[in-house]
Amino acid sequence: MDQKRLMLAIALSLGIMLVFQFAFQKYMPHPVTPPAQTAAKVQEANGTPATAGAPGTAPAVAAGPRLDIDAPKLSGSIVLTGAVFDDVVLKDYHETIAADSPLVQILGHRGSDKPTYAQFGWTPVGNVKVPDDTALWTASAAKLTPGTPVTLSWDNGQGLTFQLLLSVDDKYMFTVNQQVVNHTGAAVKVYPWSRVVRDYKPVEQNSMVLFDGPLGVFNKTLKQESYKSLKSDGAQAAGGVAYTETSPGGWIGITDKYWLTAVAPDQSANLTGSMSYGTVGDGDGSAYQTSFITVDPQTVAPGASASLTSHLFTGAKVVKILDAYQTEYGIPNFYKSVDFGHLYIITKPIFFALDWLNSVLGNFGLAIIVFTVGIKLLFFPLASYSYRSMGKMKLVAPKIKALREQYKDDNTKIQQETMALYKAEKINPASGCLPMLVQIPVFFSLYKVIFITIEMRQAPFFGWIHDLSVPDPTNLFNLFGLIPFDPTVLSPTLHIGALPIIMGFTMFLQQRLNPAPADPVQARMFQFMPLIFTFMLARSPSGLVLYWAWNNLLSVGQQWLIMRQAGLPRQVVAVKT
């Protein structure tokens, strides 16, 4: 049974190591025509050709006048040539923890280093002139603010006026009403569309715990497509479209670890959403696009108008803000843009608990410490049972050793006599694994919260820990900064900060209280576990290492108290391994 417990412990340890290795392994749009293809198929059925105005390859740089944007949490501008949202800066977030670090820019100009933008337009049925990327729109005001809505207008010279009625709230949401006014004597038909485009390939952070890239909710189901899948041979064979689905309402966009740009049209409209890949310029640039286009055309009667209202989110993925928008606008599963994963029934409550504790204590590190105490109290009965059983195992260790010597040539007899001894002493030999098994879902859920939520981004603790979402910045191998040398240039494994070392020491203390295997080889293997975990967690977020170290210290105190209350002699508690 000891050997089975050893194998289980090793398997759990290796499993955790493998998960963390994959979790930290990172893989070292303006697409051609997804909405146009969708519209073309419908138009072919109507016997009309696709014409200009559908999304396609745009000029590298849209020059000309701009409409300024100024809101409490963001600023930027909209280029009036093409009416493109291509300049949004987040006022509350810097690139790094340095005070003079640049603000995060979530949307960027075409032709810049990181062009990302959103656009709204129409695809016509028949020979109707619609605004394209060269159309120069007229703004009703010089600046868009929460208190000053702006109307962009463009006249096609044939009796149609196209308008974008824009407003912005005090957070990250734009409202865009696409309106067509018909001054002609005949009805016209158009397909309103919207899109989010990224004209470059970012450094992906895809891992077992985080998704970034194109995503959306169709028919209330989340769909995620990696950049790689958009660029796959299968997608290219389908004209660049990797995924398409028709849905009443929903939302679609492109997400990063902390930022999201997404469009959510009127939830009563039937829409076809697409995720696609194309090329930019001479074909050497990657272009990724997510888009919506209405399934049926809007018919604009003579002297009348038709409109479609959409919401454009471009900002930080703050959970409470996303939840509020989901409720206010009826956007289905909008919170899933934060990758809480399949364990969201655990992960999201853990996040809310930490976020609330942070609001009370003013420090996410202290929130983690208090949260860990709460988890310990919650599972105290289970731990009490486990530690009492482990304490009894220490008491009977000499008897087990005697059995091994007595029946050293008969393993079956050893097992039978050992189990009989456990039964007589009312000991459950598997109980020592229970606390670890219970902690695993909490551990990974906490890791996810620390790793993916923007609330934890750049959250300081005390001392040298200035950001709980990244690894400890100190390093044992350069004497914690005394030697001006970065050992990680030789190997990423040569990074062990002070906090992981503290964690390893607390694990060693906890190990001293556990019964040592009777086999000296097994006992030696267990002695290396603190060292293995120190290396394994060295590049984990500091918040996670803080949790593990504090949890170990609480376990040491809890185990000592329970074993003492059980009447175990002190020499049993302090037995040497």
C-alpha positions in Angstrom: 0.0 0.0 0.0 2.9 2.4 0.7 4.1 1.8 -2.8 0.7 2.5 -4.2 0.6 5.8 -2.3 4.0 6.6 -3.6 3.0 6.0 -7.2 -0.2 8.1 -6.7 1.8 11.0 -5.3 4.4 10.8 -8.1 1.7 10.6 -10.7 -0.1 13.7 -9.2 3.2 15.6 -9.1 4.1 14.7 -12.7 0.6 15.6 -13.8 1.0 19.1 -12.3 4.4 19.5 -13.8 3.2 18.6 -17.3 0.2 20.9 -17.1 2.4 23.8 -16.1 4.9 23.1 -18.8 2.1 23.2 -21.4 0.5 26.2 -19.8 3.6 28.3 -20.2 4.6 27.0 -23.6 3.8 29.7 -26.1 3.6 29.1 -29.8 6.9 30.6 -31.4 -7.5 41.5 -40.6 -8.4 42.6 -43.2 -9.3 39.4 -45.0 -10.3 39.3 -48.6 -14.1 38.7 -48.6 -16.0 36.8 -45.9 -19.0 39.0 -45.6 -18.8 39.7 -49.4 -18.9 36.0 -50.0 -22.0 35.6 -47.8 -23.7 38.5 -49.5 -22.7 37.2 -52.9 -24.3 33.9 -52.3 -27.6 35.6 -51.4 -27.3 38.0 -54.3 -26.6 35.2 -56.8 -30.0 33.7 -55.7 -31.5 37.1 -56.5 -29.7 37.3 -59.8 -27.7 40.4 -58.8 -23.9 40.7 -58.7 -21.8 41.6 -55.6 -20.5 45.2 -55.8 -18.3 47.6 -54.0 -19.0 48.3 -50.4 -18.4 44.8 -49.1 -15.4 44.2 -46.9 -12.3 43.7 -48.9 -8.6 44.7 -49.1 -8.3 48.4 -47.9 -5.6 51.0 -48.5 -2.6 50.6 -46.3 -3.2 54.0 -44.6 -6.4 55.9 -44.4 -5.5 59.6 -44.5 -7.7 62.6 -44.0 -9.7 64.2 -41.2 -10.6 62.4 -38.0 -13.4 62.5 -35.4 -11.9 62.7 -32.0 -13.1 60.4 -29.2 -12.9 61.4 -25.5 -14.5 59.3 -22.8 -13.7 58.6 -19.1 -11.9 55.3 -19.8 -10.7 55.7 -23.4 -9.7 58.2 -26.0 -8.7 58.2 -29.7 -10.3 58.9 -33.0 -12.2 57.6 -36.0 -10.8 58.2 -39.5 -13.5 59.8 -41.6 -12.1 58.2 -44.8 -13.9 54.9 -44.7 -15.4 55.6 -41.2 -13.0 53.3 -39.5 -12.6 52.9 -35.7 -8.8 52.5 -35.8 -7.5 54.5 -32.8 -8.5 53.7 -29.2 -6.2 54.2 -26.2 -7.2 52.9 -22.7 -6.7 55.6 -20.1 -6.5 53.4 -17.1 -3.9 50.9 -18.3 -0.1 51.2 -19.0 2.0 48.7 -20.9 4.2 48.1 -17.9 4.3 48.9 -14.2 6.6 51.9 -14.8 4.8 55.2 -14.2 6.0 56.7 -17.5 5.0 53.6 -19.5 2.8 54.2 -22.6 -0.9 53.7 -22.3 -2.3 50.5 -23.8 -3.5 51.1 -27.4 -6.2 48.5 -28.3 -7.0 49.7 -31.8 -4.3 50.9 -34.2 -4.2 52.6 -37.7 -3.9 50.5 -40.8 -0.2 50.7 -41.8 1.0 50.9 -38.2 2.9 48.2 -36.4 -0.3 46.6 -35.0 -3.3 47.6 -37.1 -6.5 46.5 -35.5 -9.8 48.2 -36.3 -13.6 47.9 -36.5 -15.9 49.1 -39.4 -19.5 49.2 -40.3 -21.0 49.2 -43.8 -23.4 47.9 -46.4 -23.3 45.4 -49.3 -25.9 46.4 -52.0 -28.3 44.3 -54.0 -28.1 45.5 -57.6 -26.4 48.5 -58.9 -26.5 50.7 -55.8 -23.5 52.9 -54.8 -22.6 52.3 -51.2 -19.7 53.9 -49.1 -16.4 52.1 -49.4 -13.0 52.6 -47.9 -12.4 55.7 -50.0 -15.7 57.4 -48.9 -15.2 60.7 -47.0 -17.8 61.0 -44.3 -19.1 64.2 -42.8 -19.3 64.5 -39.0 -22.0 66.5 -37.2 -19.5 67.5 -34.4 -15.8 67.7 -33.9 -15.6 65.3 -30.9 -17.5 62.2 -29.7 -18.1 62.1 -26.0 -20.6 60.4 -23.6 -22.5 63.7 -23.6 -22.1 64.5 -27.4 -23.4 61.9 -29.9 -22.2 62.3 -33.4 -23.8 61.5 -36.8 -21.5 60.6 -39.7 -23.1 61.1 -43.1 -22.3 60.2 -46.7 -24.4 61.0 -49.8 -24.0 58.6 -52.7 -25.1 61.3 -55.2 -28.0 59.0 -56.4 -30.6 59.9 -53.8 -29.3 57.8 -50.9 -27.9 59.1 -47.6 -25.9 56.6 -45.4 -25.5 57.5 -41.8 -23.7 56.2 -38.8 -25.3 57.5 -35.6 -22.5 57.2 -32.9 -22.5 57.4 -29.2 -20.1 56.2 -26.5 -20.7 55.5 -22.8 -18.5 56.2 -19.8 -16.7 52.8 -20.1 -15.9 50.9 -23.3 -19.1 50.6 -25.3 -19.9 52.4 -28.6 -23.4 52.3 -30.0 -23.5 52.4 -33.8 -26.8 52.9 -35.6 -26.4 52.1 -39.4 -29.1 54.1 -41.2 -30.0 54.4 -44.9 -32.3 57.2 -46.0 -34.0 56.8 -49.4 -34.8 60.0 -51.3 -35.3 58.2 -54.6 -38.5 57.0 -56.1 -37.7 53.3 -55.9 -37.0 50.8 -53.2 -33.4 49.7 -52.6 -32.0 46.7 -50.8 -28.8 46.5 -48.8 -27.1 44.1 -46.4 -25.7 45.9 -43.3 -22.4 44.4 -42.0 -19.9 44.9 -39.3 -16.4 43.6 -38.7 -13.4 43.5 -36.4 -10.1 43.2 -38.3 -6.5 42.5 -37.3 -4.0 43.1 -40.0 -1.1 41.4 -38.3 -0.2 38.1 -36.5 0.2 38.7 -32.8 2.4 36.6 -30.5 -0.1 34.0 -29.4 -0.5 33.1 -25.7 -2.6 30.0 -26.6 -2.1 27.4 -23.9 -4.1 25.0 -21.8 -5.3 27.8 -19.6 -5.8 30.7 -22.0 -7.3 31.4 -25.4 -6.6 34.5 -27.5 -7.8 35.1 -31.0 -11.1 35.2 -33.0 -14.1 34.2 -31.0 -17.9 34.8 -30.8 -21.1 33.5 -29.5 -23.6 32.0 -32.0 -26.9 30.5 -30.9 -25.8 31.1 -27.3 -22.7 28.9 -27.8 -19.1 30.1 -27.6 -16.9 29.4 -30.6 -13.2 30.0 -30.6 -10.9 29.7 -33.6 -7.1 30.1 -33.3 -5.1 32.1 -35.7 -3.6 28.9 -36.9 -6.9 27.4 -37.8 -7.9 30.5 -39.7 -4.8 30.1 -41.8 -5.2 26.4 -42.3 -5.4 24.7 -45.7 -9.0 23.8 -45.1 -9.9 27.4 -44.5 -8.1 28.6 -47.5 -9.9 26.0 -49.6 -13.1 27.5 -48.4 -12.1 31.0 -49.6 -10.4 32.0 -46.4 -13.4 31.3 -44.2 -12.5 29.0 -41.3 -15.9 29.2 -39.6 -19.3 30.6 -40.4 -22.7 30.2 -38.7 -26.1 31.8 -38.8 -27.6 33.0 -35.5 -30.2 35.3 -34.1 -28.0 37.9 -32.5 -24.8 36.9 -30.7 -21.5 38.7 -30.8 -18.1 38.3 -32.6 -14.7 39.8 -32.3 -11.0 39.2 -31.5 -9.7 38.8 -28.0 -6.3 39.1 -26.3 -5.3 38.0 -22.8 -6.7 41.2 -21.3 -8.4 43.1 -24.1 -11.4 42.6 -26.4 -12.8 44.2 -29.5 -16.2 42.8 -30.4 -19.4 43.7 -32.2 -22.9 42.8 -30.9 -25.6 43.7 -33.3 -29.3 43.9 -32.5 -30.1 40.6 -30.8 -33.3 40.2 -32.8 -31.6 40.3 -36.2 -30.7 37.1 -38.1 -27.0 37.3 -38.9 -24.3 35.3 -40.5 -21.1 35.4 -38.6 -17.7 34.5 -40.2 -14.1 34.1 -39.0 -11.6 34.3 -41.9 -8.1 34.9 -43.0 -6.7 36.8 -46.0 -3.6 38.8 -46.9 -2.8 42.5 -46.9 -0.9 44.6 -49.4 1.3 42.5 -51.6 0.2 39.3 -49.9 3.0 39.1 -47.4 0.9 40.3 -44.4 -1.5 38.3 -42.3 -5.1 39.5 -42.1 -7.7 38.1 -39.7 -11.3 39.1 -39.6 -14.5 38.4 -37.7 -17.7 39.8 -39.2 -21.4 39.8 -39.2 -23.8 40.4 -42.1 -27.6 40.2 -42.1 -29.1 37.1 -43.6 -31.8 39.0 -45.3 -31.4 42.4 -47.0 -33.0 45.5 -45.6 -35.6 47.0 -48.0 -35.7 50.8 -47.9 -38.9 52.1 -49.4 -39.0 55.4 -51.3 -39.0 58.4 -48.9 -38.3 56.1 -45.9 -35.3 54.9 -44.0 -34.0 51.6 -42.5 -31.5 51.0 -39.7 -29.6 48.4 -37.7 -28.2 49.1 -34.3 -25.0 47.4 -33.1 -22.8 47.8 -30.0 -19.0 47.9 -30.4 -17.0 46.9 -27.3 -13.3 47.9 -27.4 -11.6 47.8 -24.0 -10.4 45.9 -21.0 -12.1 42.6 -20.0 -13.2 43.8 -16.6 -15.5 41.0 -15.4 -18.1 43.3 -13.7 -18.3 45.6 -16.7 -18.8 42.6 -19.1 -21.5 41.2 -16.8 -23.2 44.6 -16.7 -23.2 44.9 -20.6 -24.5 41.3 -20.8 -27.5 42.3 -18.7 -28.1 45.8 -20.1 -28.0 44.8 -23.8 -28.9 41.2 -23.6 -25.6 40.1 -25.1 -25.5 36.3 -24.7 -22.6 34.9 -22.7 -20.6 38.1 -23.0 -18.7 37.2 -19.9 -17.2 34.2 -21.7 -14.8 36.5 -23.4 -12.8 36.1 -20.2 -11.5 32.5 -20.5 -12.7 31.1 -17.2 -12.7 27.6 -18.8 -14.7 24.5 -18.1 -14.3 24.9 -14.3 -16.0 28.3 -14.4 -18.4 27.2 -11.8 -15.4 27.2 -9.5 -13.2 29.7 -11.2 -15.7 32.6 -11.4 -16.7 32.4 -7.7 -13.1 32.3 -6.7 -12.5 35.5 -8.7 -15.5 37.3 -7.1 -14.2 36.2 -3.7 -10.7 37.6 -4.4 -12.1 40.7 -6.0 -14.3 41.4 -3.0 -11.5 40.7 -0.5 -9.3 43.1 -2.5 -11.9 45.8 -2.3 -11.9 45.4 1.5 -8.2 44.9 2.1 -6.8 47.0 -0.8 -4.3 44.4 -1.8 -4.7 41.3 -3.9 -1.9 39.5 -2.1 -3.6 40.0 1.2 -6.8 38.8 -0.5 -5.1 35.6 -1.5 -3.8 35.1 2.0 -7.3 35.5 3.6 -8.9 33.4 0.8 -6.5 30.6 1.6 -7.5 30.7 5.3 -11.1 30.4 4.2 -10.4 27.4 2.1 -8.5 25.8 5.0 -11.5 26.4 7.3 -13.9 25.0 4.7 -12.0 21.7 4.4 -10.9 21.5 8.0 -13.0 18.3 8.8 -11.4 16.5 5.8 -7.9 17.6 6.8 -8.5 16.6 10.4 -9.5 13.1 9.4 -6.5 12.8 7.0 -3.9 14.1 9.5 -5.2 11.9 12.3 -4.9 8.9 10.0 -1.4 9.9 9.0 -0.4 10.4 12.6 -1.6 6.8 13.4 0.5 5.6 10.5 3.5 7.1 12.1 2.8 5.2 15.3 2.5 1.9 13.5 5.5 2.5 11.3 7.8 0.3 13.5 5.3 -2.5 13.3 5.2 -2.3 9.5 8.9 -2.3 9.4 9.0 -5.4 11.5 6.5 -7.1 9.2 8.7 -6.3 6.2 11.6 -7.9 7.9 9.6 -10.9 9.1 8.1 -11.7 5.6 10.8 -10.1 3.4 10.6 -13.0 0.9 6.8 -13.0 0.6 5.4 -9.7 -0.8 1.8 -11.1 -0.7 2.1 -11.9 2.9 3.5 -8.4 3.7 0.5 -6.8 2.0 -2.0 -9.0 3.8 -0.5 -8.5 7.2 -0.1 -4.7 6.6 -3.7 -4.4 5.6 -4.8 -6.4 8.6 -2.7 -4.0 10.8 -4.3 -1.0 9.2 -7.8 -2.5 9.8 -7.0 -3.3 13.4 -5.7 0.2 14.1 -8.6 1.8 12.0 -6.2 3.5 9.6 -7.1 4.6 6.0 -3.7 4.5 4.2 -5.1 6.6 1.3 -6.3 9.4 3.5 -3.0 11.3 3.2 -3.8 12.0 -0.5 -7.2 13.5 0.3 -6.1 17.1 1.0 -4.0 17.1 -2.2 -6.9 15.8 -4.3 -9.3 18.4 -2.9 -6.8 21.2 -3.5 -6.2 20.4 -7.2 -9.4 22.0 -8.6 -9.0 25.0 -6.3 -5.3 25.3 -7.2 -5.9 25.3 -11.0 -8.9 27.6 -10.7 -6.9 30.1 -8.7 -4.1 29.8 -11.2 -6.6 30.7 -14.0 -7.9 33.7 -12.1 -4.4 35.0 -11.5 -3.3 34.4 -15.0 -6.3 35.6 -17.1 -8.2 38.3 -15.2 -7.2 41.9 -15.8 -8.1 42.7 -12.2 -4.9 40.8 -11.2 -2.8 42.5 -13.9 0.0 44.5 -12.4 -1.5 44.0 -8.9 1.3 44.6 -6.3 1.9 42.8 -3.1 4.7 44.0 -0.8 8.5 44.2 -1.0 9.9 43.0 -4.2 6.6 41.6 -5.6 5.2 44.4 -7.8 3.0 42.3 -10.0 1.3 39.2 -8.7 0.4 38.1 -12.3 4.0 37.5 -13.3 6.8 35.4 -11.9 9.0 36.6 -9.0 11.5 39.0 -10.7 14.4 38.1 -8.4 16.8 35.3 -9.3 18.9 33.0 -7.1 21.4 32.4 -9.9 22.5 36.0 -10.1 22.4 36.4 -6.3 19.1 38.2 -6.5 20.5 41.0 -8.6 23.9 41.5 -7.1 25.5 40.1 -10.2 24.6 42.1 -13.4 23.7 39.0 -15.4 20.5 37.4 -16.6 20.9 33.6 -16.3 17.8 32.9 -18.3 19.6 33.8 -21.5 21.3 30.4 -21.0 18.1 28.5 -20.1 14.6 29.6 -18.9 14.9 27.1 -16.1 17.7 29.2 -14.5 15.2 31.4 -12.8 14.3 30.8 -9.2 13.1 33.8 -7.2 13.0 34.4 -3.5 9.3 33.6 -3.2 9.5 30.1 -4.9 12.5 29.3 -2.5 10.2 30.3 0.4 7.5 28.1 -1.0 10.0 25.1 -1.3 11.0 25.6 2.3 7.4 25.6 3.5 6.9 22.4 1.5 9.9 20.9 3.2 8.5 21.8 6.7 5.2 20.2 5.8 6.9 17.1 4.6 8.6 16.7 8.0 5.2 16.1 9.5 4.2 13.4 7.1 5.0 9.7 7.7 8.1 8.6 5.8 7.9 5.6 3.6 9.6 2.5 5.1 11.6 2.0 2.0 14.7 4.3 2.2 14.7 4.7 -1.6 11.2 6.0 -1.5 11.9 8.2 1.4 14.8 9.7 -0.5 12.6 10.4 -3.5 10.1 12.2 -1.3 12.9 14.4 0.0 13.4 15.8 -3.4 9.8 16.8 -3.9 10.2 20.3 -2.4 13.2 20.9 -4.7 11.2 19.7 -7.8 8.2 21.9 -6.9 10.5 24.9 -6.4 11.8 24.6 -9.9 8.4 23.8 -11.3 6.6 26.8 -9.8 9.6 29.2 -10.2 8.1 30.7 -13.4 4.5 30.7 -12.2 2.7 33.9 -11.3 3.8 35.2 -8.0 0.2 35.2 -6.7 0.0 31.4 -7.2 3.4 30.8 -5.5 2.2 33.0 -2.6 -0.9 30.9 -2.3 1.1 27.7 -2.3 3.6 28.9 0.3 0.9 30.3 2.6 -1.2 27.1 2.2 1.8 25.0 3.2 2.4 27.1 6.3 -1.2 26.8 7.3 -1.1 23.0 6.7 1.9 22.7 8.9 0.2 24.6 11.8 -3.1 22.7 11.2 -1.4 19.3 11.1 0.6 20.0 14.2 -2.5 21.1 16.1 -4.6 18.2 15.0 -2.0 15.6 15.7 -1.4 17.2 19.2 -5.1 17.2 19.9 -5.2 13.5 18.9 -2.7 12.8 21.7 0.2 11.9 19.5 3.6 12.2 21.3 5.9 15.1 20.2 8.5 12.7 18.9 6.0 11.3 16.5 5.3 14.8 15.1 9.0 15.6 14.8 10.1 12.2 13.5 13.0 12.5 11.1 12.9 11.4 7.5 
